[in-house]
Amino acid sequence: MNVALLYFDGCPNWRLAQARLRQALTLVGRLDDAVDLVAVRTEEEARERGFPGSPTIRVNGRDPFPHGGTHGLACRVYPTSEGLAGAPTVDQLVRALTEA
């Protein structure tokens, strides 16, 4: 399984997403799978990568979380059972990894 975490330094939420992603990988028995950290540095790079904001998680090249289609250097929000959040929950990530 290929897992990538795309982020930009101006958004602190990618660190929370990284921690939750490691928890989710552990829960699905894939702790040894590497998470590729991909820094997005410019607006042009964001457009080229189809980067809808930080953090973006891709599993096998696919973003398992629907987004509005905008791209750029901004913090992304995710709908969760507790409301909008800066990163998916561990449960959401487990589901995404399991379905991949």
Summary of the structure (lengths in Angstrom):
residues: 100
radius of gyration: 12.5
end to end distance: 8.0
largest distance: 36.5
contacts: 289
relative contact order: 0.26
helix: 32%
strand: 23%
